[in-house]
Structure formats: structure tokens, C-alpha cells
Amino acid sequence: MENTRILEKVMFPSPSPKVYMYLVTYLSAGLRVKGLLAEPVQEGVYEGMLYLRGGN
């Protein structure tokens, strides 16, 4: 599915040594959208959270 592909993933300063932060650009309804992605440093299975906000 084309609308779920991350187009760009750039390392971003993290507030915690336990979390990698990335500035990502992805497609949504054919539009390029920017967001932040947090990934735990330690490998494992974790719950996820999605925070969506409208507007500029």
C-alpha cells in the first residue's frame, strides 16, 4: 500500500538515552506529511502509541 510508506527518516535529538528519535516524512492520502517517530533503543516487543493532531 503506497500510503503507508515512509519516504524519509532522519535522526533527531532525543530527550532520553533509551529512545531513538527520528523526523519522518510519509504519505497520507497522497500528501507528504512530517512527523516524529520514537523507537526504543533496547530491542523487544512494546506497545505503540499514535498521537494525531490536525492543523499547521
Buried (B, 14 or more C-beta within 10 A) or exposed (E): EEEEEEEEEEEEEBEEEEEBBBEBEBBEEEEEEEBEEBEEEEEEEEEEEEEEEEEE
